[in-house]
């Protein structure tokens, strides 16, 4: 204040005026301005004084004039499902081993540049001026799998387990690793367990060779880089090795010691949950600062969907908590079905070796059913199970959520035609058709929790009605309806027609109920953008309309016949109802038939080489309408024997008796 007062006195002496610039708020404003200017200048000088470890790095593609640095390509491993005694160009695969493989095929094989960062720098800001390239090669890599893969197809467990060698190596590159092998102890997995036991030698020998070669995956670890243990599960869970070991002999013996579990119960999720919990101590070091000690990989061998799927969510949480990826070497799920038939041949040659078929639970591939339960009208069209392109939902989701891979194993997977039951190997499910995995990847189910899936389904009416329709009981079309009517007299003919109408009368109400339900989703169908839901709704709507038209047209044709039918040829006495493309019993029914064909043809056109298209094509094979044909039937009585009243000679039972075969026992619970 004294400073301000002195400035006022000085100003008055110099100017002789009473008022000065230092009166009122002016002094406070000037002081504030000076202080803020000093602070701004000080802050601007800070970066010049304090050392900055922040590096701004701009990545640009080299121009033709710039020097291109030769990159050292890291060692890669090629895996085949066929066991090979020799590797490299001298193996059975020949020069295919040396082919340039990548995600994208191009005329020139290119490898993206890798970014090397100085570890002493705290952080790096990266500015990318060019689009990120994907590694390209001259051939597409069939063995490429992304972490969290939903269904890698293979023809045998041996090929899948060979792929696990690669996964183990990738884990060892990061840190020491514990591999927990979990085996389904039920009888259906006996042949697979034996094949895996025989394959253990090669797996660990290959790892041993790689270790002896000084591979970085092993040399960076000082103490036992790879440990393994064996777990058996069925109705119960049993640890086959006392503790994790690096002894191959101990591991092989543990696999041989697994006893068959005849309960038919596969508590696979309980086994995975308990294994993750029990071996969590290997995952992190103890102490105040817990650091990652070992990677823990859980590898499951099973041929069913699991009897304890209710434990899926807690198993996912347990594995994610300890960052343990789950790999499942399992089976493909049948399309839209929970159960399928497995071929069983008695492993004991002293018993009958005739194939028997047992029911096993291997599906479905989605959380909620998405396929209506309905057979085909034509007796020529079977309803055998077909491949869905994915594994059972719960096990596949466990792999996806934990960063593992689901391997869908089936010996007939590479067959691109109808597979007969005789071609199905013992202890394998009969799936009549398989589909290209590259095509099916676009139709992957949503591997999310129940609340999230329910939310997604409720976002579109077409999805909601499809799931509701798929949860209903079996919807039967007219199976073997009466098509032949001999007209002996008018009364008998009318009675036969009335009795035949009862078949359609029983089928119509349920078909109409499902049709009215699906019809509610038509407006939202055009808003649907996901291929799987598009194909699912169109197939369901097309098939239900086809069943509705056939049933109502059949009933209408019989009703018209009761009003009177005249033979063109007076000698004829029989009316035969045959399938026909034309609908002659009403324009409304004809329009409905056209709409049903539209849905089915759209599935075939927009979703080729998929299960939906195959089923739509089957439905279209049987016409939706009917037509009457006439012919003559001989109704005169026929004599038995040689035509003159003599009865046929009795059969020689002794000659017809077959040699008694070995005893036959029913299949166990698979």
C-alpha positions in Angstrom: 0.0 0.0 0.0 2.9 2.4 0.7 4.2 1.7 -2.8 0.9 2.7 -4.3 0.7 5.8 -2.1 4.2 6.9 -3.1 3.3 6.5 -6.8 0.2 8.7 -6.3 2.3 11.5 -4.6 4.9 11.3 -7.4 2.3 11.6 -10.1 0.6 14.6 -8.4 4.0 16.4 -8.1 4.9 15.8 -11.7 1.4 16.6 -13.3 -0.1 18.9 -10.7 -3.4 17.0 -11.0 -5.4 15.5 -8.1 -6.6 12.3 -9.9 -3.9 9.7 -10.7 -3.9 6.3 -12.6 -3.3 4.6 -9.3 -6.7 5.4 -7.8 -9.5 2.7 -7.4 -8.9 -0.9 -8.8 -6.2 0.0 -11.3 -3.3 -1.0 -9.0 -4.8 -4.5 -8.3 -5.3 -5.1 -12.0 -1.7 -4.2 -12.9 -0.3 -6.4 -10.1 -2.4 -9.4 -11.2 -1.3 -8.9 -14.8 2.4 -8.9 -13.8 2.1 -12.0 -11.6 0.3 -14.1 -14.3 2.8 -13.1 -17.0 5.6 -14.2 -14.8 3.9 -17.6 -14.2 3.3 -18.2 -17.9 7.0 -17.5 -18.7 8.1 -19.9 -16.0 5.9 -22.7 -17.3 7.2 -22.2 -20.8 10.8 -22.6 -19.5 10.1 -25.9 -17.7 10.6 -28.3 -20.8 14.0 -26.7 -21.4 15.1 -27.5 -17.9 13.6 -30.9 -17.2 14.8 -33.9 -19.3 12.0 -35.4 -21.4 12.0 -39.1 -22.2 8.9 -38.8 -24.4 9.8 -39.7 -28.0 7.6 -38.8 -30.9 8.2 -41.4 -33.6 6.7 -41.3 -37.1 6.7 -44.5 -39.2 6.6 -44.2 -42.9 7.1 -46.8 -45.7 10.5 -46.6 -47.4 10.6 -45.0 -50.8 12.5 -46.8 -53.7 15.5 -44.5 -53.1 15.8 -45.4 -49.4 17.8 -48.3 -48.2 15.6 -51.3 -47.3 16.8 -53.1 -44.2 16.8 -56.9 -44.6 14.6 -58.5 -41.9 15.5 -61.7 -40.2 12.4 -63.9 -40.4 11.8 -65.8 -37.1 11.7 -69.5 -37.1 8.3 -71.0 -37.7 6.9 -74.5 -37.3 4.6 -76.3 -39.8 2.1 -78.7 -38.5 0.2 -81.5 -40.4 -2.5 -83.8 -39.2 -0.7 -86.7 -40.8 2.1 -88.2 -38.6 5.4 -88.0 -40.6 8.6 -90.0 -39.8 10.7 -87.4 -41.6 10.4 -83.6 -41.6 11.3 -80.9 -44.0 11.5 -81.3 -47.8 12.3 -85.0 -47.5 9.1 -85.7 -45.6 5.9 -87.1 -47.2 4.7 -83.5 -47.7 7.7 -82.9 -50.0 8.3 -79.3 -51.1 4.9 -78.2 -49.7 6.7 -77.6 -46.4 8.7 -74.8 -48.0 5.6 -73.0 -49.5 5.0 -69.4 -48.6 2.0 -69.5 -46.2 0.1 -66.5 -44.9 -3.4 -65.2 -44.1 -3.7 -63.3 -47.5 -2.6 -64.6 -50.8 -0.6 -62.3 -53.1 1.7 -62.5 -56.1 4.6 -61.3 -53.9 5.3 -62.7 -50.4 5.6 -59.7 -48.0 6.4 -59.5 -44.3 5.4 -56.4 -42.4 8.1 -54.3 -40.8 8.4 -54.8 -37.0 8.8 -51.9 -34.7 11.8 -52.0 -32.4 11.6 -49.7 -29.4 14.4 -48.7 -27.1 13.6 -50.3 -23.7 15.1 -47.3 -21.9 12.4 -45.0 -23.2 9.4 -44.7 -20.9 6.7 -44.3 -23.6 6.4 -43.8 -27.3 3.9 -41.9 -29.4 3.5 -43.6 -32.8 2.1 -41.9 -35.8 1.3 -44.3 -38.7 1.1 -42.7 -42.1 0.4 -45.9 -44.1 -2.2 -48.6 -43.7 -1.0 -51.5 -41.6 -0.1 -54.4 -43.8 -1.0 -58.0 -43.2 1.6 -60.7 -43.9 1.0 -62.1 -47.4 2.2 -65.2 -49.1 1.9 -67.3 -52.2 -0.4 -69.8 -50.5 -3.1 -69.6 -47.9 -2.2 -71.1 -44.6 -4.7 -73.9 -43.7 -3.2 -74.3 -40.2 -3.6 -70.7 -39.1 -5.7 -70.3 -36.0 -6.5 -67.2 -34.0 -6.5 -67.2 -30.2 -10.0 -67.8 -29.1 -10.9 -69.8 -32.2 -14.4 -71.3 -32.2 -13.8 -74.4 -34.3 -10.7 -75.6 -36.0 -11.6 -78.7 -38.0 -9.4 -81.7 -38.0 -9.8 -85.4 -39.0 -8.2 -86.8 -35.9 -7.0 -86.2 -32.4 -3.4 -86.8 -33.5 -3.4 -83.8 -35.8 -4.9 -81.6 -33.1 -2.4 -82.6 -30.5 0.4 -81.9 -32.9 -0.9 -78.4 -33.2 -0.6 -78.2 -29.4 3.2 -78.6 -29.8 3.2 -75.2 -31.5 0.9 -73.7 -28.8 3.3 -75.0 -26.1 6.3 -73.5 -27.9 4.5 -70.1 -28.1 3.8 -70.3 -24.4 7.4 -71.2 -23.6 8.6 -68.1 -25.5 6.9 -66.0 -22.9 7.7 -68.0 -19.7 8.0 -71.4 -18.1 4.9 -73.5 -18.7 2.7 -76.1 -17.1 0.5 -78.2 -19.4 -2.5 -79.9 -17.7 -3.9 -82.8 -19.9 -7.5 -83.6 -18.9 -8.9 -86.9 -20.3 -12.5 -88.0 -20.5 -12.6 -91.4 -18.9 -15.8 -92.7 -20.6 -15.7 -95.8 -22.8 -16.2 -93.9 -26.0 -12.8 -92.2 -25.7 -10.8 -95.4 -25.3 -9.4 -95.5 -28.9 -8.6 -91.8 -28.7 -6.7 -92.1 -25.4 -4.6 -94.9 -26.9 -3.8 -92.8 -30.0 -2.8 -89.9 -27.8 -0.7 -92.1 -25.6 1.2 -93.3 -28.7 1.6 -89.7 -29.8 3.1 -88.5 -26.5 6.5 -89.9 -27.5 6.7 -87.8 -30.6 5.4 -84.6 -29.0 7.9 -84.5 -26.2 10.7 -85.8 -28.4 10.0 -82.9 -30.8 10.1 -80.5 -27.8 13.3 -82.2 -26.6 15.0 -81.8 -30.0 13.9 -78.1 -30.1 15.3 -77.6 -26.6 18.6 -79.3 -27.5 18.9 -77.1 -30.5 19.1 -74.1 -28.2 15.8 -72.6 -29.0 15.1 -69.4 -27.1 11.9 -70.7 -25.8 13.9 -73.1 -23.6 17.3 -71.3 -23.1 15.7 -68.3 -21.4 14.5 -70.5 -18.5 16.9 -71.9 -15.9 14.8 -74.5 -14.1 12.5 -77.1 -15.8 10.9 -74.9 -18.4 8.1 -77.4 -19.2 6.1 -79.4 -16.7 3.1 -81.6 -17.4 0.4 -83.4 -15.4 -2.5 -85.8 -16.2 -6.1 -85.5 -14.9 -8.9 -88.0 -15.6 -12.6 -87.1 -15.3 -16.0 -88.6 -15.7 -18.5 -88.7 -12.9 -15.6 -87.9 -10.7 -12.2 -86.3 -11.1 -8.8 -88.0 -10.4 -5.3 -86.6 -10.5 -3.2 -89.3 -12.3 0.2 -87.8 -11.5 1.1 -87.0 -7.9 2.6 -83.7 -9.0 3.6 -82.0 -12.2 6.6 -83.7 -13.8 8.9 -83.5 -16.8 9.2 -87.3 -17.0 7.7 -88.6 -20.3 7.6 -92.2 -18.9 5.5 -91.0 -15.9 3.1 -89.1 -18.2 2.6 -92.1 -20.5 2.0 -94.5 -17.7 -0.5 -92.1 -16.2 -2.5 -92.1 -19.4 -2.5 -96.0 -19.4 -3.7 -96.0 -15.8 -6.9 -94.1 -16.6 -9.8 -96.4 -15.8 -13.0 -96.5 -17.8 -15.9 -94.6 -16.3 -19.1 -96.5 -17.1 -21.4 -93.9 -15.6 -21.9 -92.0 -18.9 -21.4 -88.7 -17.0 -18.8 -86.2 -18.2 -18.2 -83.5 -15.7 -15.8 -81.6 -17.9 -16.4 -78.1 -16.5 -15.9 -79.3 -12.9 -12.7 -80.9 -14.0 -11.4 -77.7 -15.7 -12.6 -75.5 -12.8 -10.8 -77.6 -10.2 -7.6 -78.0 -12.3 -7.4 -74.2 -12.7 -8.0 -73.7 -8.9 -5.5 -76.4 -7.9 -2.7 -75.3 -10.2 -3.1 -71.6 -9.6 -0.1 -71.7 -7.3 2.1 -72.3 -10.4 0.8 -69.2 -12.0 2.2 -66.5 -9.7 5.0 -66.2 -7.3 4.2 -65.6 -3.6 5.0 -62.5 -1.7 4.0 -58.9 -1.6 4.6 -58.3 -5.4 3.1 -61.3 -7.2 4.7 -61.7 -10.6 3.8 -64.3 -13.3 5.8 -67.4 -12.7 4.5 -70.0 -15.2 1.9 -70.1 -17.9 -0.7 -72.8 -17.3 -2.4 -74.4 -20.3 -5.4 -76.7 -19.9 -5.9 -79.2 -22.7 -9.1 -81.2 -22.6 -9.9 -84.4 -24.6 -13.6 -85.2 -24.7 -16.3 -86.4 -27.2 -19.4 -84.9 -25.7 -20.8 -81.5 -24.7 -20.5 -82.0 -21.0 -22.9 -83.1 -18.3 -22.3 -80.1 -16.0 -22.8 -77.2 -18.4 -24.4 -75.2 -15.5 -20.8 -74.6 -14.3 -19.7 -72.9 -17.5 -19.8 -69.3 -16.1 -17.9 -70.0 -12.9 -15.3 -72.1 -14.9 -14.8 -69.2 -17.3 -14.3 -66.8 -14.4 -11.8 -69.1 -12.7 -9.7 -69.6 -15.9 -9.8 -65.9 -16.8 -8.9 -64.9 -13.2 -5.6 -66.9 -13.5 -5.2 -66.3 -17.2 -5.2 -70.0 -18.1 -6.2 -70.7 -21.8 -8.3 -73.8 -22.3 -7.8 -75.9 -25.4 -10.5 -78.6 -26.2 -9.9 -81.5 -28.6 -13.5 -82.4 -29.0 -16.2 -83.2 -31.6 -18.3 -81.1 -34.0 -21.8 -80.3 -32.8 -24.7 -81.6 -34.9 -26.5 -78.7 -36.6 -29.4 -77.5 -34.4 -29.5 -80.6 -32.3 -28.5 -81.6 -28.8 -28.0 -85.3 -29.4 -26.7 -87.5 -32.2 -25.9 -91.2 -32.7 -22.4 -92.7 -32.1 -21.2 -95.9 -33.7 -20.1 -98.5 -31.1 -18.3 -101.7 -31.9 -17.5 -104.0 -29.0 -13.7 -103.6 -28.4 -13.6 -107.3 -27.3 -13.3 -109.5 -30.4 -14.9 -112.4 -28.5 -18.2 -110.6 -28.7 -20.4 -109.7 -31.7 -18.6 -107.1 -33.8 -21.8 -105.8 -35.4 -22.1 -102.0 -35.2 -24.5 -100.6 -32.6 -25.7 -97.0 -32.2 -25.8 -95.2 -28.9 -27.2 -91.7 -28.2 -24.6 -89.1 -27.1 -25.0 -85.4 -26.3 -22.7 -83.4 -28.6 -24.7 -80.2 -29.3 -26.1 -77.8 -30.0 -23.7 -75.3 -31.4 -25.6 -72.2 -30.2 -26.8 -71.1 -26.7 -30.5 -71.2 -27.6 -32.0 -73.5 -30.3 -32.3 -71.8 -33.6 -33.7 -74.7 -35.8 -37.3 -75.8 -35.6 -37.8 -79.5 -34.9 -39.5 -80.7 -38.1 -39.0 -83.7 -40.4 -39.4 -83.9 -44.1 -42.6 -84.7 -46.0 -40.9 -87.0 -48.5 -40.0 -90.5 -47.2 -36.9 -90.3 -49.5 -35.5 -87.5 -47.4 -33.8 -88.7 -44.3 -33.3 -86.5 -41.2 -29.7 -87.7 -40.3 -27.6 -85.3 -38.3 -25.3 -82.9 -40.3 -22.3 -80.9 -39.2 -22.9 -77.4 -37.8 -19.3 -76.2 -38.5 -18.7 -75.5 -34.8 -18.3 -77.4 -31.5 -20.8 -77.6 -28.7 -21.6 -74.1 -27.4 -20.5 -74.3 -23.8 -17.1 -75.9 -24.5 -16.5 -73.6 -27.4 -17.3 -70.5 -25.4 -14.9 -71.7 -22.7 -12.1 -71.8 -25.3 -13.1 -68.4 -26.8 -13.4 -66.6 -23.5 -10.0 -67.9 -22.2 -8.0 -67.4 -25.4 -7.8 -71.1 -26.3 -8.9 -73.1 -29.4 -11.7 -75.6 -29.9 -10.6 -78.4 -32.2 -13.6 -80.2 -33.8 -12.3 -83.7 -34.5 -14.1 -86.1 -36.9 -12.5 -88.7 -39.3 -15.0 -87.9 -42.1 -14.5 -84.1 -42.0 -12.7 -83.9 -45.4 -15.5 -85.9 -47.2 -17.4 -83.5 -49.5 -20.3 -85.9 -50.2 -22.9 -87.8 -48.2 -21.3 -90.0 -45.6 -22.9 -93.4 -45.1 -23.2 -95.1 -41.7 -20.9 -97.8 -42.9 -18.2 -95.2 -43.6 -18.5 -93.8 -40.0 -15.7 -95.1 -37.9 -16.3 -96.8 -34.6 -16.7 -94.5 -31.6 -17.6 -91.6 -34.0 -20.9 -89.9 -34.4 -22.7 -90.2 -37.8 -22.8 -86.8 -39.5 -24.0 -87.2 -43.0 -22.6 -83.9 -44.4 -19.7 -81.6 -43.5 -19.2 -78.0 -44.6 -16.3 -75.8 -45.5 -14.8 -74.1 -42.5 -14.0 -70.9 -44.4 -17.7 -70.5 -45.3 -19.0 -71.4 -41.9 -16.8 -68.8 -40.1 -19.2 -66.1 -41.4 -22.0 -67.9 -39.5 -20.3 -68.1 -36.1 -22.7 -68.2 -33.1 -22.5 -65.5 -30.4 -20.3 -66.8 -27.7 -21.7 -64.6 -24.9 -23.4 -65.1 -21.6 -27.1 -65.8 -21.2 -28.1 -62.2 -20.3 -26.1 -60.8 -23.2 -27.5 -63.2 -25.7 -31.0 -62.6 -24.4 -30.5 -58.9 -24.9 -29.2 -59.4 -28.4 -32.2 -61.6 -29.3 -34.7 -59.1 -28.0 -33.2 -56.4 -30.3 -34.9 -58.0 -33.3 -38.4 -59.6 -33.4 -37.3 -62.1 -36.1 -34.7 -63.5 -33.8 -37.0 -63.7 -30.9 -39.8 -65.6 -32.7 -37.2 -68.0 -34.3 -35.9 -69.0 -30.8 -39.5 -69.3 -29.5 -40.5 -71.5 -32.4 -37.3 -73.6 -32.1 -38.0 -74.4 -28.4 -41.4 -76.0 -29.2 -41.9 -79.7 -29.5 -41.5 -81.7 -32.6 -43.6 -80.3 -35.5 -44.7 -83.2 -37.7 -45.6 -82.9 -41.3 -48.0 -85.4 -42.8 -46.0 -88.6 -42.7 -47.2 -91.2 -45.2 -50.7 -89.8 -45.9 -53.2 -91.9 -47.8 -52.7 -91.2 -51.5 -54.5 -94.2 -53.1 -58.3 -94.5 -53.1 -60.1 -97.4 -54.8 -63.6 -96.5 -55.6 -65.8 -99.6 -55.3 -68.9 -97.5 -54.4 -69.6 -93.9 -53.5 -70.2 -94.6 -49.8 -66.9 -96.5 -49.3 -65.0 -93.9 -51.3 -66.4 -91.0 -49.2 -65.6 -92.8 -46.0 -62.0 -93.4 -47.1 -61.6 -89.7 -48.0 -63.0 -88.6 -44.6 -60.6 -90.9 -42.7 -57.6 -89.6 -44.7 -58.6 -86.0 -43.9 -58.1 -86.8 -40.2 -54.4 -86.9 -40.8 -54.3 -83.3 -42.0 -56.7 -82.2 -39.4 -54.4 -83.4 -36.6 -51.4 -81.7 -38.2 -52.9 -78.3 -39.1 -53.4 -76.7 -35.7 -49.8 -77.0 -34.6 -48.4 -75.9 -38.0 -50.7 -72.9 -38.0 -49.6 -72.0 -34.4 -45.9 -72.0 -35.4 -46.7 -70.1 -38.6 -48.5 -67.3 -36.8 -45.6 -67.0 -34.3 -43.0 -66.7 -37.0 -45.2 -64.3 -39.0 -44.7 -61.7 -36.2 -41.0 -61.4 -37.1 -41.5 -60.6 -40.8 -41.3 -56.9 -40.4 -38.0 -57.0 -38.5 -36.5 -59.6 -40.8 -35.6 -56.9 -43.4 -33.7 -55.1 -40.6 -31.5 -58.2 -39.8 -27.9 -57.9 -40.9 -26.3 -60.9 -39.3 -26.0 -63.8 -41.7 -26.7 -66.6 -39.2 -30.0 -65.0 -38.1 -31.0 -64.3 -41.7 -30.5 -67.9 -42.8 -32.2 -69.3 -39.6 -35.4 -67.2 -39.9 -35.8 -67.6 -43.7 -35.3 -71.4 -43.4 -37.8 -71.7 -40.6 -40.4 -69.5 -42.3 -40.0 -71.2 -45.6 -40.3 -74.8 -44.2 -43.3 -74.0 -42.0 -45.1 -72.3 -44.9 -44.3 -75.3 -47.1 -45.8 -77.7 -44.5 -48.9 -75.5 -44.1 -49.6 -75.3 -47.8 -49.1 -79.1 -48.4 -51.4 -79.9 -45.5 -54.2 -77.5 -46.3 -53.9 -78.3 -50.1 -54.2 -82.1 -49.3 -57.3 -81.5 -47.2 -58.8 -79.3 -49.8 -58.2 -81.9 -52.6 -59.9 -84.6 -50.5 -62.8 -82.3 -49.8 -63.2 -81.5 -53.5 -63.1 -85.2 -54.3 -66.0 -85.9 -51.9 -68.1 -83.5 -53.9 -67.6 -85.6 -56.9 -64.8 -86.9 -59.3 -65.5 -88.5 -62.7 -63.0 -90.9 -64.4 -62.0 -90.0 -67.9 -61.7 -93.7 -68.7 -64.8 -95.6 -67.5 -62.6 -98.8 -67.0 -60.6 -97.0 -64.2 -61.7 -97.4 -60.6 -58.8 -95.8 -58.6 -57.8 -92.2 -57.7 -54.2 -91.5 -56.8 -53.1 -88.2 -55.3 -49.6 -87.1 -56.5 -47.4 -84.1 -55.5 -47.6 -81.3 -58.0 -46.1 -77.8 -58.3 -49.4 -76.2 -59.2 -51.9 -75.2 -56.5 -55.5 -75.7 -57.8 -57.6 -75.3 -54.7 -57.5 -71.6 -54.1 -55.6 -68.4 -55.0 -54.8 -67.5 -51.4 -53.1 -70.9 -50.9 -51.2 -70.4 -54.2 -49.9 -67.0 -53.1 -48.8 -68.5 -49.7 -46.9 -71.2 -51.6 -45.1 -68.6 -53.7 -44.1 -66.8 -50.4 -42.8 -70.0 -48.9 -40.7 -70.7 -52.0 -39.3 -67.2 -51.9 -38.0 -67.8 -48.4 -36.5 -71.1 -49.3 -34.9 -69.9 -52.5 -33.4 -66.9 -50.8 -31.7 -69.3 -48.3 -30.2 -71.3 -51.2 -29.1 -68.2 -53.1 -27.8 -66.0 -50.3 -26.3 -68.7 -48.1 -24.8 -71.4 -50.4 -22.7 -74.3 -49.0 -24.2 -74.0 -45.6 -26.5 -76.3 -43.5 -29.4 -73.9 -44.0 -29.1 -74.0 -47.8 -28.9 -77.8 -47.8 -32.1 -78.1 -45.7 -33.9 -75.5 -47.9 -32.9 -77.5 -51.0 -34.3 -80.7 -49.4 -37.6 -78.9 -48.7 -37.9 -77.6 -52.2 -37.5 -81.1 -53.7 -41.1 -82.0 -52.6 -43.8 -80.0 -54.5 -46.3 -78.0 -52.4 -49.4 -78.9 -54.4 -51.3 -82.0 -55.4 -53.0 -83.4 -58.4 -55.4 -86.4 -59.1 -54.4 -89.3 -61.4 -56.6 -92.2 -62.3 -55.8 -95.9 -63.0 -57.4 -99.3 -62.9 -56.9 -101.7 -59.9 -57.8 -105.4 -60.1 -60.0 -106.2 -57.1 -60.8 -109.8 -58.0 -59.8 -112.4 -55.3 -56.5 -114.3 -55.8 -55.8 -117.9 -55.0 -52.9 -119.0 -52.9 -50.5 -121.7 -54.0 -50.0 -123.0 -57.6 -53.2 -121.6 -59.0 -55.3 -124.8 -58.7 -55.8 -124.8 -55.0 -52.6 -126.4 -53.8 -50.9 -124.6 -50.9 -47.2 -123.8 -51.1 -44.8 -126.4 -49.6 -43.6 -125.7 -46.1 -40.2 -124.2 -45.8 -37.2 -126.3 -44.7 -36.4 -124.7 -41.4 -33.2 -126.7 -41.0 -31.8 -125.2 -44.2 -32.8 -121.7 -43.2 -31.1 -121.8 -39.8 -27.9 -119.7 -39.6 -24.8 -120.6 -37.6 -25.0 -119.1 -34.2 -22.6 -116.2 -33.9 -20.6 -114.8 -30.9 -22.6 -113.4 -28.0 -23.8 -109.8 -28.2 -23.8 -107.3 -25.4 -25.4 -103.8 -25.5 -23.1 -100.7 -25.6 -22.2 -99.1 -22.4 -23.3 -95.5 -21.5 -21.3 -93.5 -23.9 
